[in-house]
Amino acid sequence: MQVIIDKHSLLVLTKESGLKRLKTPFNVICIVAVKTIIVGDKCEVDLVIKCSVYRLKYRIKGQLYPYYLFIVCIDKVPP
């Protein structure tokens, strides 16, 4: 199986619309406080990077953070 890494998008699986590609920039919400980002802050991801330790990292305001500190915001797709 070939895995294609795209630094400017993320594939997510949603209940409503199935598989969806989010292109950067996309928004995330912090669920674990880290550095200057507090829980509940909405942040913009401008780059997605594969990481051997954390699987994925998001670049937010020029800093890299593990993906699991955030939840991805997905706008509802009209029917």
C-alpha positions in Angstrom: 0.0 0.0 0.0 1.3 3.4 -0.9 0.8 6.2 1.5 0.9 9.7 0.1 1.8 12.5 2.5 0.5 16.0 1.6 1.8 18.8 3.7 -1.1 21.0 2.7 -4.1 18.8 3.5 -5.5 16.3 5.9 -7.9 13.4 5.2 -10.6 13.1 7.8 -13.5 10.7 8.2 -16.9 12.3 9.1 -20.2 10.7 10.0 -22.1 13.1 7.8 -20.1 13.1 4.6 -17.6 10.3 4.8 -14.0 10.9 3.7 -13.1 14.6 3.3 -9.9 16.3 2.5 -9.3 19.5 4.4 -6.8 21.8 2.7 -4.6 24.2 4.7 -5.3 26.5 6.3 -7.9 24.7 8.4 -9.0 25.3 12.0 -8.5 23.2 15.1 -9.5 23.7 18.7 -7.0 23.1 21.5 -8.0 20.3 24.0 -4.8 20.3 26.0 -3.0 23.5 26.9 0.4 23.9 25.4 2.8 26.8 25.5 0.7 29.9 24.8 -2.3 28.1 23.5 -5.0 27.4 26.1 -7.9 24.9 26.1 -10.7 26.1 23.8 -8.5 28.3 21.6 -9.3 28.1 17.9 -6.1 27.9 15.9 -5.3 27.8 12.2 -3.1 25.0 10.8 -1.0 26.0 7.9 1.1 22.9 7.4 0.8 19.1 8.3 4.0 17.2 8.9 4.5 13.4 9.3 6.4 12.6 12.5 7.8 9.3 13.6 7.1 10.0 17.3 3.6 11.7 17.2 2.4 10.5 13.7 1.4 14.0 12.7 2.3 17.5 13.7 0.5 20.7 12.9 2.2 24.0 12.3 0.4 26.7 14.1 1.8 30.3 14.2 5.2 29.0 13.1 5.4 26.3 15.8 4.9 22.5 15.5 2.5 20.7 17.8 1.4 17.1 18.0 -2.0 16.5 16.4 -3.6 14.9 19.5 -3.6 18.2 21.4 -6.3 19.5 19.0 -9.6 18.5 17.5 -10.3 19.4 13.9 -13.1 21.8 13.0 -15.2 20.6 10.1 -17.8 22.8 8.6 -21.1 21.0 8.0 -21.6 20.2 4.3 -25.1 21.1 3.1 -27.1 18.1 1.7 
